[in-house]
Structures are given as structure tokens and as C-alpha cells.
Amino acid sequence: MGKQRIDWMHKLRRTCRGIQRNWGLYLLLLPSVLLLFCFNYLPMYGVQIAFKDFTPSQGIEGSPWVGFENFQTFFNSFQSKNLIWNTVTLSLYSLVAGFPFPIILALMVNQIRVKRFKQVLQVVTYLPHFISTVVMVGIMLILLSPSNGI
């Protein structure tokens, strides 16, 4: 028993010395750990809503616990199979369309020799990612309007 305690204490001291020696690296790691905690672990608090009879006026803590009742209601409904199938289908479609097409487009744009055309095409393809959808649709409606558009 005594040897295990000494061995454990030795490992703890060695780890503490390593942290003290590399404190700058741990300081660089701190923002990443904080962002990971804020955006991946704090939202997990809201997962409780699936297991509660949630009412916004009572909040998450005040709502009564129902366990798997919400899941049983969902899986026993007549629409559950269609909803699951639609979700899987849309996910597969987004994988098929979202993975190879951008790579193919990037390779095609990379082969364009006319520098000005290449720049315009890059701006046109990336612009929707920087402008909200509402603004983009408004611009399209103005430009493509049959009465006074381009």
C-alpha cells in the first residue's frame, strides 16, 4: 500500500512540474478550452427539455420530469417513420451535394486562366456566405424583376 501511494505522489509531482515548465503552452490552450466549454458543454444543459414537460413560464428547472414519455409519444405516432426517413434522406442528400460539388467547383475555378473572370466568379460564389439570405433574395428580386430589373 505504501509503495502505491509513493508512486502516485511521484506521478503527481512530475505532472505539476511539467505544467509549471510549460505554463505558456497551457495559457495558449486556455482560449480553445473556454470556447469548447462555452459552445459544446453549456448548451447540453438544454437537453433536459427532452425529458421534461417543458413550459417556458416555469423554465427548465421548474418543469416536471417525465422521463422517456416524450420519446414514447414520438415513436408511437404514425408520422415517426416518415419523419425519421425524411431526416436521414435530407442528411444523405446534403452529404452528397455538400461534399463533392464544392471541391469540383474549386478545381474548376482554379483552372480558369482569365484573372478578372476568375475573381468575379469567386466573389459571386462566396457572396451568399457573407450576406444574409433575406438581403440576397432582395438583391435577386431587384436584379431579376421582369418590370424594371436587368
C-alpha positions as CSV (number, residue, x, y, z in Angstrom):
1,M,0.0,0.0,0.0
2,G,2.8,2.4,0.8
3,K,4.6,1.9,-2.5
4,Q,1.4,2.6,-4.5
5,R,1.0,5.9,-2.6
6,I,4.6,7.0,-3.1
7,D,4.3,6.1,-6.8
8,W,1.1,8.1,-7.1
9,M,2.6,11.1,-5.4
10,H,5.7,10.9,-7.7
11,K,3.5,10.9,-10.8
12,L,1.5,13.9,-9.4
13,R,4.7,15.9,-8.7
14,R,6.1,15.1,-12.1
15,T,2.8,16.3,-13.7
16,C,2.8,19.5,-11.7
17,R,6.5,20.2,-12.7
18,G,5.5,19.6,-16.4
19,I,2.7,22.1,-16.1
20,Q,4.9,24.7,-14.4
21,R,7.6,24.2,-17.0
22,N,5.1,24.6,-19.9
23,W,2.8,27.2,-18.5
24,G,2.9,29.3,-21.6
25,L,1.6,26.5,-23.8
26,Y,-1.3,25.9,-21.3
27,L,-2.0,29.6,-21.5
28,L,-2.3,29.3,-25.3
29,L,-4.6,26.3,-24.9
30,L,-6.9,28.2,-22.5
31,P,-9.0,30.2,-25.1
32,S,-9.7,27.0,-27.1
33,V,-10.8,25.1,-23.9
34,L,-13.0,28.0,-22.9
35,L,-14.6,28.2,-26.4
36,L,-15.1,24.4,-26.4
37,F,-16.8,24.6,-23.0
38,C,-19.0,27.6,-23.9
39,F,-20.2,26.2,-27.2
40,N,-20.2,22.5,-26.7
41,Y,-20.9,21.8,-23.0
42,L,-23.0,24.7,-21.8
43,P,-25.7,24.1,-24.4
44,M,-26.0,20.5,-23.1
45,Y,-28.0,22.0,-20.2
46,G,-30.9,22.5,-22.5
47,V,-31.0,18.8,-23.5
48,Q,-33.0,18.3,-20.3
49,I,-36.1,19.7,-22.1
50,A,-36.5,16.4,-24.0
51,F,-37.1,14.6,-20.7
52,K,-39.4,17.2,-19.1
53,D,-42.9,18.5,-19.7
54,F,-41.4,21.9,-20.5
55,T,-43.4,25.1,-20.2
56,P,-41.5,28.4,-20.8
57,S,-43.2,30.1,-17.8
58,Q,-41.7,27.5,-15.4
59,G,-38.3,27.3,-17.1
60,I,-36.1,24.2,-17.4
61,E,-35.7,23.7,-13.7
62,G,-39.3,24.2,-12.8
63,S,-40.8,21.9,-15.4
64,P,-41.8,18.4,-14.2
65,W,-39.7,15.5,-15.1
66,V,-41.4,12.9,-17.4
67,G,-38.5,10.7,-18.4
68,F,-38.9,8.9,-21.7
69,E,-42.6,9.8,-22.1
70,N,-41.9,12.3,-24.9
71,F,-39.8,9.8,-26.8
72,Q,-42.6,7.1,-26.4
73,T,-45.1,9.6,-27.8
74,F,-43.0,10.4,-30.7
75,F,-42.1,6.8,-31.7
76,N,-45.7,5.7,-31.2
77,S,-47.0,8.4,-33.5
78,F,-48.0,7.4,-37.1
79,Q,-45.6,10.1,-38.6
80,S,-42.5,9.0,-36.8
81,K,-41.3,6.6,-39.6
82,N,-41.8,9.3,-42.2
83,L,-40.0,12.0,-40.1
84,I,-37.0,9.7,-39.5
85,W,-36.9,8.7,-43.1
86,N,-37.1,12.3,-44.3
87,T,-34.3,13.4,-41.8
88,V,-32.0,10.6,-43.0
89,T,-32.7,11.3,-46.6
90,L,-32.1,15.0,-46.3
91,S,-28.8,14.3,-44.4
92,L,-27.6,12.0,-47.1
93,Y,-28.6,14.5,-49.8
94,S,-26.7,17.2,-48.0
95,L,-23.6,14.9,-47.8
96,V,-23.8,14.0,-51.4
97,A,-24.3,17.6,-52.6
98,G,-22.3,19.3,-49.9
99,F,-19.1,17.3,-50.2
100,P,-18.0,16.8,-53.8
101,F,-19.7,19.8,-55.5
102,P,-17.7,22.5,-53.7
103,I,-14.5,20.6,-54.3
104,I,-15.3,20.2,-58.0
105,L,-16.2,23.9,-58.3
106,A,-13.0,24.9,-56.6
107,L,-11.0,22.8,-59.0
108,M,-12.9,24.2,-62.0
109,V,-12.4,27.8,-60.8
110,N,-8.7,27.1,-60.2
111,Q,-8.3,26.1,-63.9
112,I,-9.7,29.4,-65.2
113,R,-6.9,31.4,-66.9
114,V,-8.7,34.8,-67.2
115,K,-7.9,36.5,-63.9
116,R,-10.7,39.0,-63.9
117,F,-13.4,36.4,-64.7
118,K,-11.9,34.1,-62.0
119,Q,-12.1,36.9,-59.4
120,V,-15.7,37.8,-60.3
121,L,-16.8,34.1,-60.2
122,Q,-15.1,33.7,-56.8
123,V,-16.9,36.7,-55.4
124,V,-20.3,35.6,-56.9
125,T,-19.9,32.1,-55.4
126,Y,-18.8,33.2,-52.0
127,L,-21.1,36.2,-51.6
128,P,-24.1,34.3,-50.3
129,H,-21.9,33.1,-47.3
130,F,-21.3,36.7,-46.2
131,I,-24.7,38.3,-46.9
132,S,-27.8,37.2,-45.1
133,T,-30.4,35.2,-47.1
134,V,-33.0,38.0,-46.8
135,V,-30.7,40.6,-48.3
136,M,-29.5,38.2,-51.0
137,V,-33.1,37.4,-52.1
138,G,-33.9,41.1,-52.0
139,I,-31.0,41.8,-54.4
140,M,-32.1,38.9,-56.7
141,L,-35.6,40.2,-56.8
142,I,-34.5,43.7,-57.7
143,L,-32.0,42.5,-60.3
144,L,-34.2,39.8,-61.9
145,S,-37.5,41.7,-61.7
146,P,-39.4,41.5,-65.1
147,S,-40.6,45.1,-64.9
148,N,-37.5,47.0,-64.0
149,G,-34.7,44.5,-63.5
150,I,-31.6,43.9,-65.6
